[in-house]
Amino acid sequence: MFFYVVKSAFLSVFDERSARRQFPSCIASRPTPSDSGSDRPGSGFIDANGSLLKAGEIDLSQPLVILEVSPKETESADETQTMYVSVPVSILMDIANQNPDFQLEIQAPYGSYILPAALPSLIAGWDELLEENDWQAENISFKLTLTDRTDDADIRKVLSLQLPSGKLVGAIVNVHLEIVDIQTGETLTEVSRFTEPIIRMIPISKELAPESTTWGAFRYDETSGQFVFVPARLEQRDDRLYAVIRSNSNSVYVVVSNAINFTDTEQHWGKAYVEQAAAKGLVHGTGDGKFAPDKVVTRAEFAAMLVRALGPVDSSMSRDPAYEDVQPGAWYYSEVMQAKELGLLDFVEGDRLLPNQPLTREEMARMVAAAVRSELQSLPEKPASLAVYRDQAAMDEAYLEDIQLMVTLGIMTGTGSAQFSPKGEATRAQAAIVLLRTLAAMSWID
């Protein structure tokens, strides 16, 4: 699955002042540099940018420990800043055995990363990886590297081309995780994908107001060479604003103020929603400064939109066609195949998707409801009544519970005060607002 969330992630991200007040032992004292050969990094130490912290000093009765890493004094201010934390796998496993929900927050001046003690369990095929390579947990470490790439001319060039309206409001942060040999420091393999999202945070400049809606967080997909949407929320810590990003792969991350206007939405009811969705990268214009808000959205188009909103599209995975009329080479092929695997297309009967057929509003409700049910641990106990809609009788019985869930969560509220228009064709503007409300209902975005 691609869109499972670490349920406690946002709840465990709190400001450092509160952490010190409520959990005074959760902030690790700054590790001290080791000049002794007998104190070199080993299975009992966490190496924080060249300084060592004994694992036994961590209080596991608390929810997390914060490890602050700063540039070494020898680093020039104009050099690319790279900071790392290396945690022996055996330490993480021991911590997870005692407190499965424990987290290590790695803090650098330009970005932070929430490293869960349960990290090995979030790597697909972890046991097989150890067995195939004859690796022992006590001999290997996870090495997390955070690099400030703000001055990288190549990345900034791609960013300016793909997000011409975007203005950086934080550092460009490269997140890299690898498995290394504890004794030699040799890199054994890179870890870039996880079965569940992991949290990373980027401090935001005061140019972006906390109430701003036209901003977005993006991950650089090196395979496609594209900056793609990642879910993020704004969170205040003392006097600093942070973008809290959830992603199940490591790469380069940016946060930008990204106000986008379309000439054909100025008088449209969905103007604010379309601009917000476009700023976040959930939807895109049709060219020439237009969005075509009232254009119908097809089954394939919305499947692609929803899958991209829920997580990265794995286009490298080989899949046999699930539908006769969806073949490799179609621009939406990977997204549709992934939507099928995620159970988002269960309303489709037979072996034909009819990808270019307009999506009805009740079909949209069915797709989104499937995504929401897979994510939320609990659903509202008291569902909303559909009796307020005069066209309730027109709703297909198979979609009633899905429509009811959408109305209850406020994701879809109808096309008028007493109309749901279940058989009506969904539009691009409706798709934009549904995507925003879906992610907000799952607490992935503000």
N, C-alpha and C positions, 0 to 999 in steps of 0.2 A: 504494500500500500504506500501511496505517495503523500497522503495528506493527513496522517495521524499527527497530532500535536503532543508535545511534552506538557501534560495538563497543568503542572505546577509552575511552569517556567515564568509566566508573567507575575504570578503571585509571589515568587521568591525573589524578584528583582525589586529591591527597595533601596531608598537612599542610604548612603553610608553613615550619615549622622544617626539615623534611626537604628541602623544596624549596631553601631557602637553603643547606643543607649539601651537597646533591647537585648542584644546578644554581644556583650563586650568582648567575648573571647573568639568571635567569629572573624575578626580582622587579625590576620596573622602578623606578628611582629615581623618587620622587614628582615628577610633572611640575611645572614651575615656571610660575607665572602670567605671562602676557605683557601688558606695558603698551605694547609697541611696535606701532604700526600696521603695520609691515612684517612682524610675526610673527603676524598674524591667522591663524585656522585655514585651511588649504588642503589640497591633495592630498598634501602631504608630512608632515602633522601629524595626530596623534590628539588630540582635544579631550576631556580628562577633567575634566568638571565645571568648565570655564572655565580649566583649566591645560593646557599643551600638551606633548606628547611627540613628538619627531622619530621618524619611522618607522625611520630608519636606525640608531637606537640599540637596536633590538630584536635580540637574538641568536637567529637562526632555527635554530641548531643544537640548541637546547633544545626540550622538548616544549610549553612554554607560557610566556606572560608574564603576570604578575599585576599588574593596574592597580588600585591602591587609590584609592577616591574617598571623601571625607569631607565632612560638611556645611560650608558656608561659614560664616565667623565671624559673618556678619550674620544668619544664620538663628536664629530663636528656638527654644528647646528645646521649646516647646509647639506649634510649627508642624509641619505635615506635611512630612516630609523627602523631598525629591526630588533624586536625583542622576543624572547622565547621562554617557555616553561616546559620542562621535561619531567613527566610523571611516570615512574615505573608502573608497569601494568599490574604488578603484584600489589602495589599500594592501593590502586583503584579497586582491585578485586576485594582486598581486605576491608576497605571502607564500605564498599557496596554490600558486603556480607553483614556489616554492622548497622548501616543506615543506607538502604537502597536509594533513597531520594536525595542523598547528600550531593552538593554541588561545589565545585571550585570555580570561583569567579576570577579570571585572569584580567587584571586591569593594567593597561598601558595608557599613557596620556592621550592617545588619539583613538583608542578603541578598547573594548572589553569583550570577553568570550566566556560564556557559561559552560564549563566542562563538567558533565555529569559523571558521578562515580560509576554509573551503570554504562559508561561509554562502550565497553566491549560488546554488550548485548545489543547496541544500536548499529553494529556493523554486520551486515549480512554475511553469513558464512564464516563467522569468527572462529569457531572451533575447527572447521575444516582448514582455515588459513594457518592456524597454529600447527595442526597435524601435518599438513602437506610440506611445511617448511621446517618442521622439527624445531619450532620455537618454544622456549619455556618462558612462562610469564615472568619469572624472576630475573630473566636475562634481557628483557626488552622494555622499552619505554615509549609512551606517546609523547612526541615533541610537537608542541603547538607554537607556531611562529606568527606573530602579528607584525606586519610591515606597513609603514606609512608610505603610500605610493602617490601622494598628492602632487608631487613635482614630476611624475612620470609623463613626459611629453607624448608618448605614444598612446597611453590610456586617455589622456585628456583630449587628444585629437579625435579618437573614436567616440568619446563621450560628446564632444561638441557636434559631431556629425549626426549622431543618432538621437541626441536630446538637445536640439538647438535652443530650446527655451529654458533648459536646465541651468541653474546656478548652484554651484557647490555650497553647501551649508555645513559641511563637516569634512574630515579627512577622507581621502581615498584609501581604504584599508584592505590589504591582502591578507586573507586567512589561510594558513597552510598547516596541515596536520600530517605527520608521518610517524612510522614506527622505526625506532632506531635501536641499535645494539648498545646496551648500557656501557659495556667496557670499552668499545672502540669508537662509539659515536657514529658508526656507519649507518646510513639510511638503508633500511631493508625494504620498505614499500611506502607509498603514499596512500593516505586515507582521504577520499574526497566525497564519499556518499554515505548517508546514514538512513536507517529505516524510519527514523523519526526526526523532526526538526530540532535543531540546537540553536540557542539564543546567542546573538552577538549584539553589541551596542556601540554606537558611534555618538560622541558628544557633538551637539549642534550649536552653531554660532547664534548669537542673539539677533541676527538678521531674520531668523524664522520665528514668528510668534507661536506660542503654544496652541493657539486656537486656529492656526492656519490649516486649510484643507488642501491647498494646491501645492502639495509636495509629494515626493515619492522616494522609495528606496529601491535600488536596482542591484542585481548581481550580474557580473560580467561572465557570460557563457563563452568560455574559450573555444569550445567546439564550433559554435555557430558564429562567433565573433560579435555577439549581440548583447546589449544590456537588457535584461529582462526583469519584470516585476518580481519583487519579493514582499511578503506581508511585513508591515512594520507599524509600530505605535509610538507616539511621543510620550515620554515619561519624565517628570521633574525629579531631580535629585539635588537637594539643597537649592543652590542658585543656578544650577546647570540643567539644560534640557538635553535629553538623550533620545535617539531613535533606537527603539528596541526591535531588532530584526529577527525573524524566525526563518531558518533555512535548513534544508537537509543535505546541503552540499557546500563545500568550501570553495571560495574563489575570491575575486575582488568585489568589494561592496562600496556603493556610493549613496549619499543622500543629497537630493537636490530640491531646491525650490523650483517648481516647474509649471508656472501658470501658462495654460494653453487656451486660446480662444478660437472658436469656429464661427465663420461668417453666417452660417445657416442655423445657428442655435440662439441668436441674440434675443428673439422673441418666443423661444420655445419653452414650454413648461419644464423641460428637463435640463435646461441650461446649466444650473449649478452642479447637478449630479454628473452630467456628461463631462464637464470641465474637471471635476474632482477625479473621476475615473480615468480620464486621459492623463492628468498630472501624475497619477500613480502608475501609469503604464498598463492598466487593465484593458483599455480600449484604445483604438487608434483612428485617426481621420481617414477619409476616403480620397484625399488629395485636394490640391488647390484651396487649402484652408477650410474645407468643408467636412462635416461629420455625417450627413444624411441621417438625422435622428429618427425620421419616420419610415426609413427603409426597413423592410422586413428582414429578420435574421433567420438564416436557414438552420437546419438541424446540425450540419457539419460546423457551421460558423459558431454556434453557441457551444457545441461540444468543445471546440478548440478554446474558446474564451474561458469556459469553466475549468477545464483541465489546467490551463496556464495559470489561472488564479489559485488553484489548489496546490500546485507544486511544480517543480521542474519537469519538463517533458523529456522523457528518456527516448530520444530518437535513435540511439545506438542499438537498442534491444531488437533482436530479430523476432518478428511476429508474423504468424500466418494470417492472411486476411480473414476477418470475422464476418464480412459481408461481401456479397458478390459485386456490389457496385461501389466498393471502397477498396481501391487497389494501390499498391506501392507506387509512389510517384505523385500521388495527389497531395496537394499542399497540406491537407488536414489529416493525412493517413496516420501518422504517429499519435496525434491527439485523439482521433476517433478510436484507435485501438486501445489507447490507455483509458479512455472513457468507458469503453466496453469492459475492460478488466476491473475498473473501479465500481461497476454496477450502475453507472449513470444512464445507461441506454436500455434498461430492462423493459421499457414500454414498447420497444421496437419488436414487431412480430416477424417471424421468418428470417430469411438470410439476406434481406435487402434493407439498407438504412434509408434509402432515398435522401442522400446527403444534401441535395439542393432544394428539397421541399421546405417551404416556410414552416418554422416551428410554431406550434400553437401555444397559447399561454398555459394550458393545463399540462402540456408536455414539458414546458419550461419548469412548471411547479414540480413535476415528477423528478426531473433531473436534479434540481437544486435540493429537494427534500432528501434524495438519496445521499447527497454529499453531506448534508447537515446531520442526518441520522448516524452516519459513519463517524462523525467528529464529536458531537455532543454526547457526554455521558448520561445526561438526563434531559428529558424534554418537558415542556410545560405540562403540569398536571391537569390544568383546566383549559382545554382547547377552545378557540373562538368559535362562535356560532356562524354558520354560513347563511342563516335565515335572512340576514340583512340584504343579501343579493337577490334581486328579482329574477336573475337568470340561473338560480341554483339548479333548477330542473334540467338545464342544458349541460350541466357538468357530468362527464362520464363517471359512472360509479367507481371505476377502477382508480380514478384520480382524486376522489373526495378527500381521503385522509391526507394526501400530499398538499392539496389546495388549503385544507384546514390548517396544516402545519405552517404553511407560508403566511397565511393571514394571522395566525397566532403570534408568530415571530415578527410580524411587520415587514417581511421581505417582499411580499406581493399583497397589495391592498385593493386592487381593482382598477378599472378604467373610469370609474365614476362613483358617486356616492352609493349607488345601489346596483352597480354592474361589475361583474368580474370578467366577463367576456372570455369564457374558457376556450371557446373554439376560435377566438380571434387570433390573428397572426401577431406574434411578438415582434417588436421593433428594436432597432439598435439602441434607442434611448432607454427603453424598458430593460434591455439587457444590461446596460451600464448601471442603472440604479439597483437592479437585482444583484449584480456582482458585489457592489459596495455593501448592500445591506446583508448579504450572505456572510461576507468576511467579518463584518461588524458583529453579527449575531454569534459568530464563533470566536469573537474576541481576538481576531487576527489583526484587525486594523481599528483605528479610532472611529 
